[in-house]
Amino acid sequence: MEPDLFAGNRVSDFEASRAWYEKVLGSEPAFLPHDTEAVWELAEHRYLYIVEDKARAGGAVCNLFVEDFDERIDAIASRGIDPDDRETYPGKARKVIYLDPDGNEISFGGTDD
């Protein structure tokens, strides 16, 4: 059996962070385990979750490498979220970085065509 992946980010304000992640990820959570945790299924058996933990919020790094890079970045912009940074590795990859309200990094990578 292949393992399921649950990558989690600690946040200080669950409701504000949930709204931000819905805009970045483009959907509501797949499920809510309890009042201060939300889980998005990014692909089969691959999940990203947020959980309120005021004392330890921030500092996570998560990169999602996607085939629809340009379309995804445009869709996030249409929902009102602009990147905090962009990086290009010539001939290899591009990366767009977003920081949630606590400084957790969510980035998207794609090939540098």
Jmol script that loads the backbone (N, CA, C; Angstrom):
load data "model"
ATOM      1  N   MET A   1       0.838  -1.182   0.000  1.00  0.00           N
ATOM      2  CA  MET A   1       0.000   0.000   0.000  1.00  0.00           C
ATOM      3  C   MET A   1       0.883   1.247   0.000  1.00  0.00           C
ATOM      4  N   GLU A   2       0.584   2.176  -0.886  1.00  0.00           N
ATOM      5  CA  GLU A   2       1.303   3.448  -0.931  1.00  0.00           C
ATOM      6  C   GLU A   2       0.837   4.340   0.219  1.00  0.00           C
ATOM      7  N   PRO A   3       1.741   5.093   0.809  1.00  0.00           N
ATOM      8  CA  PRO A   3       1.331   5.970   1.919  1.00  0.00           C
ATOM      9  C   PRO A   3       0.560   7.187   1.426  1.00  0.00           C
ATOM     10  N   ASP A   4      -0.392   7.639   2.231  1.00  0.00           N
ATOM     11  CA  ASP A   4      -1.038   8.921   2.006  1.00  0.00           C
ATOM     12  C   ASP A   4      -0.110   9.991   2.543  1.00  0.00           C
ATOM     13  N   LEU A   5      -0.115  11.159   1.931  1.00  0.00           N
ATOM     14  CA  LEU A   5       0.699  12.280   2.398  1.00  0.00           C
ATOM     15  C   LEU A   5      -0.212  13.354   2.960  1.00  0.00           C
ATOM     16  N   PHE A   6       0.046  13.762   4.199  1.00  0.00           N
ATOM     17  CA  PHE A   6      -0.628  14.886   4.833  1.00  0.00           C
ATOM     18  C   PHE A   6       0.445  15.896   5.211  1.00  0.00           C
ATOM     19  N   ALA A   7       0.512  17.017   4.494  1.00  0.00           N
ATOM     20  CA  ALA A   7       1.446  18.096   4.809  1.00  0.00           C
ATOM     21  C   ALA A   7       0.657  19.176   5.523  1.00  0.00           C
ATOM     22  N   GLY A   8       1.138  19.597   6.687  1.00  0.00           N
ATOM     23  CA  GLY A   8       0.372  20.534   7.487  1.00  0.00           C
ATOM     24  C   GLY A   8       1.080  21.832   7.773  1.00  0.00           C
ATOM     25  N   ASN A   9       0.290  22.900   7.839  1.00  0.00           N
ATOM     26  CA  ASN A   9       0.781  24.226   8.199  1.00  0.00           C
ATOM     27  C   ASN A   9       0.036  24.708   9.437  1.00  0.00           C
ATOM     28  N   ARG A  10       0.801  25.151  10.415  1.00  0.00           N
ATOM     29  CA  ARG A  10       0.205  25.717  11.630  1.00  0.00           C
ATOM     30  C   ARG A  10      -0.101  27.186  11.388  1.00  0.00           C
ATOM     31  N   VAL A  11      -1.288  27.616  11.803  1.00  0.00           N
ATOM     32  CA  VAL A  11      -1.724  28.993  11.602  1.00  0.00           C
ATOM     33  C   VAL A  11      -2.224  29.586  12.920  1.00  0.00           C
ATOM     34  N   SER A  12      -2.187  30.899  13.017  1.00  0.00           N
ATOM     35  CA  SER A  12      -2.614  31.545  14.268  1.00  0.00           C
ATOM     36  C   SER A  12      -4.099  31.895  14.285  1.00  0.00           C
ATOM     37  N   ASP A  13      -4.704  32.072  13.116  1.00  0.00           N
ATOM     38  CA  ASP A  13      -6.123  32.440  13.017  1.00  0.00           C
ATOM     39  C   ASP A  13      -6.762  31.528  11.981  1.00  0.00           C
ATOM     40  N   PHE A  14      -7.461  30.504  12.441  1.00  0.00           N
ATOM     41  CA  PHE A  14      -8.003  29.492  11.545  1.00  0.00           C
ATOM     42  C   PHE A  14      -8.924  30.084  10.490  1.00  0.00           C
ATOM     43  N   GLU A  15      -9.879  30.898  10.878  1.00  0.00           N
ATOM     44  CA  GLU A  15     -10.864  31.412   9.914  1.00  0.00           C
ATOM     45  C   GLU A  15     -10.214  32.276   8.841  1.00  0.00           C
ATOM     46  N   ALA A  16      -9.326  33.183   9.229  1.00  0.00           N
ATOM     47  CA  ALA A  16      -8.645  34.036   8.245  1.00  0.00           C
ATOM     48  C   ALA A  16      -7.767  33.188   7.324  1.00  0.00           C
ATOM     49  N   SER A  17      -7.071  32.235   7.890  1.00  0.00           N
ATOM     50  CA  SER A  17      -6.202  31.377   7.089  1.00  0.00           C
ATOM     51  C   SER A  17      -7.007  30.476   6.165  1.00  0.00           C
ATOM     52  N   ARG A  18      -8.106  29.951   6.645  1.00  0.00           N
ATOM     53  CA  ARG A  18      -8.946  29.104   5.781  1.00  0.00           C
ATOM     54  C   ARG A  18      -9.381  29.877   4.543  1.00  0.00           C
ATOM     55  N   ALA A  19      -9.826  31.119   4.722  1.00  0.00           N
ATOM     56  CA  ALA A  19     -10.254  31.937   3.579  1.00  0.00           C
ATOM     57  C   ALA A  19      -9.098  32.158   2.605  1.00  0.00           C
ATOM     58  N   TRP A  20      -7.900  32.408   3.125  1.00  0.00           N
ATOM     59  CA  TRP A  20      -6.725  32.632   2.275  1.00  0.00           C
ATOM     60  C   TRP A  20      -6.394  31.366   1.488  1.00  0.00           C
ATOM     61  N   TYR A  21      -6.377  30.225   2.146  1.00  0.00           N
ATOM     62  CA  TYR A  21      -6.057  28.962   1.475  1.00  0.00           C
ATOM     63  C   TYR A  21      -7.117  28.590   0.439  1.00  0.00           C
ATOM     64  N   GLU A  22      -8.368  28.901   0.706  1.00  0.00           N
ATOM     65  CA  GLU A  22      -9.411  28.645  -0.289  1.00  0.00           C
ATOM     66  C   GLU A  22      -9.138  29.438  -1.559  1.00  0.00           C
ATOM     67  N   LYS A  23      -8.666  30.678  -1.415  1.00  0.00           N
ATOM     68  CA  LYS A  23      -8.340  31.486  -2.594  1.00  0.00           C
ATOM     69  C   LYS A  23      -7.120  30.928  -3.328  1.00  0.00           C
ATOM     70  N   VAL A  24      -6.092  30.561  -2.600  1.00  0.00           N
ATOM     71  CA  VAL A  24      -4.873  30.047  -3.239  1.00  0.00           C
ATOM     72  C   VAL A  24      -5.128  28.686  -3.882  1.00  0.00           C
ATOM     73  N   LEU A  25      -5.823  27.812  -3.184  1.00  0.00           N
ATOM     74  CA  LEU A  25      -6.042  26.459  -3.696  1.00  0.00           C
ATOM     75  C   LEU A  25      -7.258  26.340  -4.603  1.00  0.00           C
ATOM     76  N   GLY A  26      -8.115  27.357  -4.603  1.00  0.00           N
ATOM     77  CA  GLY A  26      -9.241  27.391  -5.526  1.00  0.00           C
ATOM     78  C   GLY A  26     -10.425  26.531  -5.158  1.00  0.00           C
ATOM     79  N   SER A  27     -10.520  26.126  -3.900  1.00  0.00           N
ATOM     80  CA  SER A  27     -11.662  25.315  -3.489  1.00  0.00           C
ATOM     81  C   SER A  27     -11.822  25.358  -1.976  1.00  0.00           C
ATOM     82  N   GLU A  28     -12.979  24.914  -1.544  1.00  0.00           N
ATOM     83  CA  GLU A  28     -13.203  24.725  -0.117  1.00  0.00           C
ATOM     84  C   GLU A  28     -12.466  23.464   0.315  1.00  0.00           C
ATOM     85  N   PRO A  29     -12.244  23.297   1.604  1.00  0.00           N
ATOM     86  CA  PRO A  29     -11.570  22.081   2.080  1.00  0.00           C
ATOM     87  C   PRO A  29     -12.358  20.828   1.709  1.00  0.00           C
ATOM     88  N   ALA A  30     -11.650  19.730   1.553  1.00  0.00           N
ATOM     89  CA  ALA A  30     -12.290  18.436   1.303  1.00  0.00           C
ATOM     90  C   ALA A  30     -13.024  17.958   2.552  1.00  0.00           C
ATOM     91  N   PHE A  31     -12.432  18.257   3.715  1.00  0.00           N
ATOM     92  CA  PHE A  31     -13.100  17.923   4.967  1.00  0.00           C
ATOM     93  C   PHE A  31     -12.500  18.725   6.113  1.00  0.00           C
ATOM     94  N   LEU A  32     -13.260  18.778   7.201  1.00  0.00           N
ATOM     95  CA  LEU A  32     -12.894  19.525   8.413  1.00  0.00           C
ATOM     96  C   LEU A  32     -12.861  18.537   9.583  1.00  0.00           C
ATOM     97  N   PRO A  33     -11.669  18.084  10.000  1.00  0.00           N
ATOM     98  CA  PRO A  33     -11.588  17.115  11.097  1.00  0.00           C
ATOM     99  C   PRO A  33     -12.148  17.639  12.416  1.00  0.00           C
ATOM    100  N   HIS A  34     -11.972  18.935  12.664  1.00  0.00           N
ATOM    101  CA  HIS A  34     -12.539  19.572  13.858  1.00  0.00           C
ATOM    102  C   HIS A  34     -12.639  21.066  13.598  1.00  0.00           C
ATOM    103  N   ASP A  35     -13.027  21.841  14.606  1.00  0.00           N
ATOM    104  CA  ASP A  35     -13.339  23.261  14.424  1.00  0.00           C
ATOM    105  C   ASP A  35     -12.171  24.132  13.977  1.00  0.00           C
ATOM    106  N   THR A  36     -10.939  23.697  14.185  1.00  0.00           N
ATOM    107  CA  THR A  36      -9.795  24.532  13.813  1.00  0.00           C
ATOM    108  C   THR A  36      -8.798  23.788  12.925  1.00  0.00           C
ATOM    109  N   GLU A  37      -9.319  22.914  12.067  1.00  0.00           N
ATOM    110  CA  GLU A  37      -8.467  22.201  11.105  1.00  0.00           C
ATOM    111  C   GLU A  37      -9.246  22.016   9.805  1.00  0.00           C
ATOM    112  N   ALA A  38      -8.575  22.279   8.674  1.00  0.00           N
ATOM    113  CA  ALA A  38      -9.169  22.101   7.350  1.00  0.00           C
ATOM    114  C   ALA A  38      -8.183  21.349   6.468  1.00  0.00           C
ATOM    115  N   VAL A  39      -8.713  20.452   5.639  1.00  0.00           N
ATOM    116  CA  VAL A  39      -7.879  19.586   4.804  1.00  0.00           C
ATOM    117  C   VAL A  39      -8.324  19.697   3.347  1.00  0.00           C
ATOM    118  N   TRP A  40      -7.358  19.940   2.464  1.00  0.00           N
ATOM    119  CA  TRP A  40      -7.607  19.967   1.022  1.00  0.00           C
ATOM    120  C   TRP A  40      -6.935  18.756   0.396  1.00  0.00           C
ATOM    121  N   GLU A  41      -7.643  18.052  -0.491  1.00  0.00           N
ATOM    122  CA  GLU A  41      -7.029  16.951  -1.235  1.00  0.00           C
ATOM    123  C   GLU A  41      -6.492  17.536  -2.535  1.00  0.00           C
ATOM    124  N   LEU A  42      -5.164  17.549  -2.678  1.00  0.00           N
ATOM    125  CA  LEU A  42      -4.515  18.135  -3.843  1.00  0.00           C
ATOM    126  C   LEU A  42      -4.457  17.150  -5.006  1.00  0.00           C
ATOM    127  N   ALA A  43      -4.342  15.893  -4.698  1.00  0.00           N
ATOM    128  CA  ALA A  43      -4.361  14.787  -5.650  1.00  0.00           C
ATOM    129  C   ALA A  43      -4.694  13.550  -4.833  1.00  0.00           C
ATOM    130  N   GLU A  44      -4.953  12.447  -5.500  1.00  0.00           N
ATOM    131  CA  GLU A  44      -5.337  11.250  -4.777  1.00  0.00           C
ATOM    132  C   GLU A  44      -4.287  10.902  -3.726  1.00  0.00           C
ATOM    133  N   HIS A  45      -4.734  10.818  -2.487  1.00  0.00           N
ATOM    134  CA  HIS A  45      -3.892  10.452  -1.342  1.00  0.00           C
ATOM    135  C   HIS A  45      -2.829  11.500  -0.996  1.00  0.00           C
ATOM    136  N   ARG A  46      -3.011  12.739  -1.447  1.00  0.00           N
ATOM    137  CA  ARG A  46      -2.056  13.813  -1.160  1.00  0.00           C
ATOM    138  C   ARG A  46      -2.837  15.020  -0.651  1.00  0.00           C
ATOM    139  N   TYR A  47      -2.590  15.379   0.598  1.00  0.00           N
ATOM    140  CA  TYR A  47      -3.387  16.387   1.272  1.00  0.00           C
ATOM    141  C   TYR A  47      -2.517  17.503   1.838  1.00  0.00           C
ATOM    142  N   LEU A  48      -3.095  18.693   1.876  1.00  0.00           N
ATOM    143  CA  LEU A  48      -2.501  19.827   2.581  1.00  0.00           C
ATOM    144  C   LEU A  48      -3.524  20.259   3.621  1.00  0.00           C
ATOM    145  N   TYR A  49      -3.062  20.440   4.851  1.00  0.00           N
ATOM    146  CA  TYR A  49      -4.003  20.872   5.877  1.00  0.00           C
ATOM    147  C   TYR A  49      -3.448  22.063   6.644  1.00  0.00           C
ATOM    148  N   ILE A  50      -4.370  22.801   7.225  1.00  0.00           N
ATOM    149  CA  ILE A  50      -4.012  23.855   8.167  1.00  0.00           C
ATOM    150  C   ILE A  50      -4.661  23.513   9.493  1.00  0.00           C
ATOM    151  N   VAL A  51      -3.973  23.891  10.561  1.00  0.00           N
ATOM    152  CA  VAL A  51      -4.509  23.674  11.902  1.00  0.00           C
ATOM    153  C   VAL A  51      -4.110  24.875  12.750  1.00  0.00           C
ATOM    154  N   GLU A  52      -5.052  25.355  13.537  1.00  0.00           N
ATOM    155  CA  GLU A  52      -4.756  26.493  14.405  1.00  0.00           C
ATOM    156  C   GLU A  52      -3.846  26.053  15.546  1.00  0.00           C
ATOM    157  N   ASP A  53      -2.723  26.744  15.662  1.00  0.00           N
ATOM    158  CA  ASP A  53      -1.738  26.502  16.715  1.00  0.00           C
ATOM    159  C   ASP A  53      -0.986  27.809  16.895  1.00  0.00           C
ATOM    160  N   LYS A  54      -1.577  28.715  17.649  1.00  0.00           N
ATOM    161  CA  LYS A  54      -1.046  30.078  17.779  1.00  0.00           C
ATOM    162  C   LYS A  54       0.414  30.120  18.213  1.00  0.00           C
ATOM    163  N   ALA A  55       0.807  29.237  19.107  1.00  0.00           N
ATOM    164  CA  ALA A  55       2.163  29.264  19.650  1.00  0.00           C
ATOM    165  C   ALA A  55       3.223  28.835  18.637  1.00  0.00           C
ATOM    166  N   ARG A  56       2.850  28.016  17.659  1.00  0.00           N
ATOM    167  CA  ARG A  56       3.852  27.494  16.716  1.00  0.00           C
ATOM    168  C   ARG A  56       3.537  27.832  15.265  1.00  0.00           C
ATOM    169  N   ALA A  57       2.714  28.832  15.027  1.00  0.00           N
ATOM    170  CA  ALA A  57       2.306  29.189  13.666  1.00  0.00           C
ATOM    171  C   ALA A  57       3.469  29.744  12.853  1.00  0.00           C
ATOM    172  N   GLY A  58       3.446  29.450  11.554  1.00  0.00           N
ATOM    173  CA  GLY A  58       4.421  30.007  10.616  1.00  0.00           C
ATOM    174  C   GLY A  58       5.632  29.121  10.416  1.00  0.00           C
ATOM    175  N   GLY A  59       6.359  29.432   9.346  1.00  0.00           N
ATOM    176  CA  GLY A  59       7.632  28.775   9.090  1.00  0.00           C
ATOM    177  C   GLY A  59       7.596  27.544   8.205  1.00  0.00           C
ATOM    178  N   ALA A  60       6.430  27.075   7.796  1.00  0.00           N
ATOM    179  CA  ALA A  60       6.362  25.890   6.939  1.00  0.00           C
ATOM    180  C   ALA A  60       6.708  26.256   5.498  1.00  0.00           C
ATOM    181  N   VAL A  61       7.197  25.263   4.762  1.00  0.00           N
ATOM    182  CA  VAL A  61       7.518  25.436   3.346  1.00  0.00           C
ATOM    183  C   VAL A  61       6.901  24.263   2.595  1.00  0.00           C
ATOM    184  N   CYS A  62       6.100  24.576   1.581  1.00  0.00           N
ATOM    185  CA  CYS A  62       5.447  23.548   0.784  1.00  0.00           C
ATOM    186  C   CYS A  62       5.488  23.979  -0.677  1.00  0.00           C
ATOM    187  N   ASN A  63       6.031  23.125  -1.546  1.00  0.00           N
ATOM    188  CA  ASN A  63       6.079  23.419  -2.980  1.00  0.00           C
ATOM    189  C   ASN A  63       5.280  22.369  -3.728  1.00  0.00           C
ATOM    190  N   LEU A  64       4.411  22.840  -4.613  1.00  0.00           N
ATOM    191  CA  LEU A  64       3.608  21.956  -5.446  1.00  0.00           C
ATOM    192  C   LEU A  64       4.066  22.136  -6.885  1.00  0.00           C
ATOM    193  N   PHE A  65       4.584  21.094  -7.498  1.00  0.00           N
ATOM    194  CA  PHE A  65       5.040  21.165  -8.885  1.00  0.00           C
ATOM    195  C   PHE A  65       3.871  20.742  -9.757  1.00  0.00           C
ATOM    196  N   VAL A  66       3.426  21.632 -10.650  1.00  0.00           N
ATOM    197  CA  VAL A  66       2.195  21.405 -11.412  1.00  0.00           C
ATOM    198  C   VAL A  66       2.441  21.534 -12.910  1.00  0.00           C
ATOM    199  N   GLU A  67       1.648  20.819 -13.702  1.00  0.00           N
ATOM    200  CA  GLU A  67       1.734  20.904 -15.158  1.00  0.00           C
ATOM    201  C   GLU A  67       1.061  22.162 -15.696  1.00  0.00           C
ATOM    202  N   ASP A  68       0.013  22.622 -15.013  1.00  0.00           N
ATOM    203  CA  ASP A  68      -0.756  23.787 -15.474  1.00  0.00           C
ATOM    204  C   ASP A  68      -0.293  25.072 -14.786  1.00  0.00           C
ATOM    205  N   PHE A  69       0.997  25.261 -14.708  1.00  0.00           N
ATOM    206  CA  PHE A  69       1.605  26.354 -13.948  1.00  0.00           C
ATOM    207  C   PHE A  69       0.995  27.719 -14.284  1.00  0.00           C
ATOM    208  N   ASP A  70       1.054  28.139 -15.538  1.00  0.00           N
ATOM    209  CA  ASP A  70       0.573  29.471 -15.905  1.00  0.00           C
ATOM    210  C   ASP A  70      -0.909  29.653 -15.623  1.00  0.00           C
ATOM    211  N   GLU A  71      -1.709  28.657 -15.955  1.00  0.00           N
ATOM    212  CA  GLU A  71      -3.148  28.739 -15.710  1.00  0.00           C
ATOM    213  C   GLU A  71      -3.447  28.826 -14.222  1.00  0.00           C
ATOM    214  N   ARG A  72      -2.714  28.067 -13.432  1.00  0.00           N
ATOM    215  CA  ARG A  72      -2.937  28.062 -11.990  1.00  0.00           C
ATOM    216  C   ARG A  72      -2.589  29.416 -11.365  1.00  0.00           C
ATOM    217  N   ILE A  73      -1.452  29.993 -11.789  1.00  0.00           N
ATOM    218  CA  ILE A  73      -1.036  31.288 -11.245  1.00  0.00           C
ATOM    219  C   ILE A  73      -2.031  32.371 -11.654  1.00  0.00           C
ATOM    220  N   ASP A  74      -2.503  32.323 -12.900  1.00  0.00           N
ATOM    221  CA  ASP A  74      -3.515  33.278 -13.360  1.00  0.00           C
ATOM    222  C   ASP A  74      -4.811  33.133 -12.565  1.00  0.00           C
ATOM    223  N   ALA A  75      -5.216  31.902 -12.279  1.00  0.00           N
ATOM    224  CA  ALA A  75      -6.445  31.664 -11.515  1.00  0.00           C
ATOM    225  C   ALA A  75      -6.317  32.193 -10.091  1.00  0.00           C
ATOM    226  N   ILE A  76      -5.168  31.998  -9.475  1.00  0.00           N
ATOM    227  CA  ILE A  76      -4.955  32.522  -8.115  1.00  0.00           C
ATOM    228  C   ILE A  76      -5.030  34.051  -8.137  1.00  0.00           C
ATOM    229  N   ALA A  77      -4.423  34.677  -9.133  1.00  0.00           N
ATOM    230  CA  ALA A  77      -4.478  36.145  -9.261  1.00  0.00           C
ATOM    231  C   ALA A  77      -5.917  36.618  -9.442  1.00  0.00           C
ATOM    232  N   SER A  78      -6.713  35.869 -10.186  1.00  0.00           N
ATOM    233  CA  SER A  78      -8.113  36.264 -10.397  1.00  0.00           C
ATOM    234  C   SER A  78      -8.925  36.199  -9.112  1.00  0.00           C
ATOM    235  N   ARG A  79      -8.416  35.448  -8.124  1.00  0.00           N
ATOM    236  CA  ARG A  79      -9.090  35.363  -6.819  1.00  0.00           C
ATOM    237  C   ARG A  79      -8.510  36.364  -5.821  1.00  0.00           C
ATOM    238  N   GLY A  80      -7.637  37.259  -6.309  1.00  0.00           N
ATOM    239  CA  GLY A  80      -7.158  38.365  -5.482  1.00  0.00           C
ATOM    240  C   GLY A  80      -5.890  38.117  -4.695  1.00  0.00           C
ATOM    241  N   ILE A  81      -5.142  37.078  -5.024  1.00  0.00           N
ATOM    242  CA  ILE A  81      -3.896  36.796  -4.312  1.00  0.00           C
ATOM    243  C   ILE A  81      -2.731  36.979  -5.281  1.00  0.00           C
ATOM    244  N   ASP A  82      -1.808  37.859  -4.921  1.00  0.00           N
ATOM    245  CA  ASP A  82      -0.613  38.087  -5.730  1.00  0.00           C
ATOM    246  C   ASP A  82       0.582  37.382  -5.106  1.00  0.00           C
ATOM    247  N   PRO A  83       1.513  36.930  -5.941  1.00  0.00           N
ATOM    248  CA  PRO A  83       2.704  36.257  -5.403  1.00  0.00           C
ATOM    249  C   PRO A  83       3.556  37.198  -4.563  1.00  0.00           C
ATOM    250  N   ASP A  84       4.227  36.640  -3.588  1.00  0.00           N
ATOM    251  CA  ASP A  84       5.189  37.397  -2.796  1.00  0.00           C
ATOM    252  C   ASP A  84       6.557  37.406  -3.444  1.00  0.00           C
ATOM    253  N   ASP A  85       6.813  36.403  -4.288  1.00  0.00           N
ATOM    254  CA  ASP A  85       8.109  36.329  -4.964  1.00  0.00           C
ATOM    255  C   ASP A  85       7.986  35.378  -6.145  1.00  0.00           C
ATOM    256  N   ARG A  86       8.926  35.525  -7.079  1.00  0.00           N
ATOM    257  CA  ARG A  86       9.027  34.642  -8.248  1.00  0.00           C
ATOM    258  C   ARG A  86      10.492  34.290  -8.436  1.00  0.00           C
ATOM    259  N   GLU A  87      10.742  33.054  -8.852  1.00  0.00           N
ATOM    260  CA  GLU A  87      12.103  32.621  -9.135  1.00  0.00           C
ATOM    261  C   GLU A  87      12.097  31.864 -10.462  1.00  0.00           C
ATOM    262  N   THR A  88      13.177  32.013 -11.210  1.00  0.00           N
ATOM    263  CA  THR A  88      13.338  31.268 -12.452  1.00  0.00           C
ATOM    264  C   THR A  88      14.700  30.606 -12.449  1.00  0.00           C
ATOM    265  N   TYR A  89      14.701  29.342 -12.784  1.00  0.00           N
ATOM    266  CA  TYR A  89      15.918  28.570 -12.935  1.00  0.00           C
ATOM    267  C   TYR A  89      16.025  28.270 -14.432  1.00  0.00           C
ATOM    268  N   PRO A  90      16.759  29.121 -15.187  1.00  0.00           N
ATOM    269  CA  PRO A  90      16.747  29.054 -16.652  1.00  0.00           C
ATOM    270  C   PRO A  90      16.949  27.640 -17.197  1.00  0.00           C
ATOM    271  N   GLY A  91      16.039  27.287 -18.107  1.00  0.00           N
ATOM    272  CA  GLY A  91      16.092  25.980 -18.734  1.00  0.00           C
ATOM    273  C   GLY A  91      15.613  24.834 -17.866  1.00  0.00           C
ATOM    274  N   LYS A  92      15.187  25.141 -16.638  1.00  0.00           N
ATOM    275  CA  LYS A  92      14.791  24.074 -15.712  1.00  0.00           C
ATOM    276  C   LYS A  92      13.384  24.277 -15.169  1.00  0.00           C
ATOM    277  N   ALA A  93      13.191  25.324 -14.376  1.00  0.00           N
ATOM    278  CA  ALA A  93      11.903  25.480 -13.697  1.00  0.00           C
ATOM    279  C   ALA A  93      11.625  26.934 -13.339  1.00  0.00           C
ATOM    280  N   ARG A  94      10.353  27.183 -13.075  1.00  0.00           N
ATOM    281  CA  ARG A  94       9.894  28.460 -12.538  1.00  0.00           C
ATOM    282  C   ARG A  94       9.176  28.181 -11.222  1.00  0.00           C
ATOM    283  N   LYS A  95       9.178  29.177 -10.358  1.00  0.00           N
ATOM    284  CA  LYS A  95       8.559  29.017  -9.037  1.00  0.00           C
ATOM    285  C   LYS A  95       7.896  30.333  -8.666  1.00  0.00           C
ATOM    286  N   VAL A  96       6.667  30.241  -8.177  1.00  0.00           N
ATOM    287  CA  VAL A  96       5.934  31.401  -7.669  1.00  0.00           C
ATOM    288  C   VAL A  96       5.620  31.124  -6.210  1.00  0.00           C
ATOM    289  N   ILE A  97       5.955  32.084  -5.347  1.00  0.00           N
ATOM    290  CA  ILE A  97       5.862  31.903  -3.903  1.00  0.00           C
ATOM    291  C   ILE A  97       4.768  32.789  -3.323  1.00  0.00           C
ATOM    292  N   TYR A  98       3.944  32.194  -2.477  1.00  0.00           N
ATOM    293  CA  TYR A  98       2.916  32.905  -1.725  1.00  0.00           C
ATOM    294  C   TYR A  98       3.180  32.678  -0.245  1.00  0.00           C
ATOM    295  N   LEU A  99       2.973  33.711   0.548  1.00  0.00           N
ATOM    296  CA  LEU A  99       3.109  33.588   1.998  1.00  0.00           C
ATOM    297  C   LEU A  99       1.747  33.794   2.635  1.00  0.00           C
ATOM    298  N   ASP A 100       1.333  32.852   3.462  1.00  0.00           N
ATOM    299  CA  ASP A 100       0.056  33.008   4.151  1.00  0.00           C
ATOM    300  C   ASP A 100       0.205  34.061   5.250  1.00  0.00           C
ATOM    301  N   PRO A 101      -0.870  34.421   5.939  1.00  0.00           N
ATOM    302  CA  PRO A 101      -0.787  35.473   6.957  1.00  0.00           C
ATOM    303  C   PRO A 101       0.226  35.221   8.075  1.00  0.00           C
ATOM    304  N   ASP A 102       0.637  33.963   8.279  1.00  0.00           N
ATOM    305  CA  ASP A 102       1.620  33.631   9.312  1.00  0.00           C
ATOM    306  C   ASP A 102       3.030  33.430   8.766  1.00  0.00           C
ATOM    307  N   GLY A 103       3.203  33.603   7.464  1.00  0.00           N
ATOM    308  CA  GLY A 103       4.514  33.431   6.862  1.00  0.00           C
ATOM    309  C   GLY A 103       4.816  32.023   6.381  1.00  0.00           C
ATOM    310  N   ASN A 104       3.833  31.118   6.419  1.00  0.00           N
ATOM    311  CA  ASN A 104       4.018  29.803   5.815  1.00  0.00           C
ATOM    312  C   ASN A 104       4.122  29.995   4.307  1.00  0.00           C
ATOM    313  N   GLU A 105       5.076  29.317   3.686  1.00  0.00           N
ATOM    314  CA  GLU A 105       5.284  29.443   2.240  1.00  0.00           C
ATOM    315  C   GLU A 105       4.566  28.335   1.492  1.00  0.00           C
ATOM    316  N   ILE A 106       3.723  28.749   0.548  1.00  0.00           N
ATOM    317  CA  ILE A 106       3.116  27.840  -0.397  1.00  0.00           C
ATOM    318  C   ILE A 106       3.602  28.290  -1.754  1.00  0.00           C
ATOM    319  N   SER A 107       4.298  27.419  -2.462  1.00  0.00           N
ATOM    320  CA  SER A 107       4.791  27.803  -3.778  1.00  0.00           C
ATOM    321  C   SER A 107       4.365  26.790  -4.814  1.00  0.00           C
ATOM    322  N   PHE A 108       4.322  27.270  -6.055  1.00  0.00           N
ATOM    323  CA  PHE A 108       3.990  26.431  -7.185  1.00  0.00           C
ATOM    324  C   PHE A 108       5.154  26.463  -8.141  1.00  0.00           C
ATOM    325  N   GLY A 109       5.549  25.311  -8.625  1.00  0.00           N
ATOM    326  CA  GLY A 109       6.641  25.211  -9.580  1.00  0.00           C
ATOM    327  C   GLY A 109       6.137  24.625 -10.879  1.00  0.00           C
ATOM    328  N   GLY A 110       6.841  24.969 -11.950  1.00  0.00           N
ATOM    329  CA  GLY A 110       6.521  24.420 -13.262  1.00  0.00           C
ATOM    330  C   GLY A 110       7.762  24.462 -14.124  1.00  0.00           C
ATOM    331  N   THR A 111       7.749  23.723 -15.207  1.00  0.00           N
ATOM    332  CA  THR A 111       8.907  23.715 -16.087  1.00  0.00           C
ATOM    333  C   THR A 111       9.104  25.074 -16.727  1.00  0.00           C
ATOM    334  N   ASP A 112      10.352  25.395 -17.037  1.00  0.00           N
ATOM    335  CA  ASP A 112      10.708  26.657 -17.682  1.00  0.00           C
ATOM    336  C   ASP A 112      10.760  26.424 -19.189  1.00  0.00           C
ATOM    337  N   ASP A 113       9.569  26.474 -19.794  1.00  0.00           N
ATOM    338  CA  ASP A 113       9.466  26.229 -21.245  1.00  0.00           C
ATOM    339  C   ASP A 113       9.841  27.456 -22.040  1.00  0.00           C
TER     340      ASP A 113
END
end "model"
wireframe off; spacefill off
backbone 0.3
color backbone group
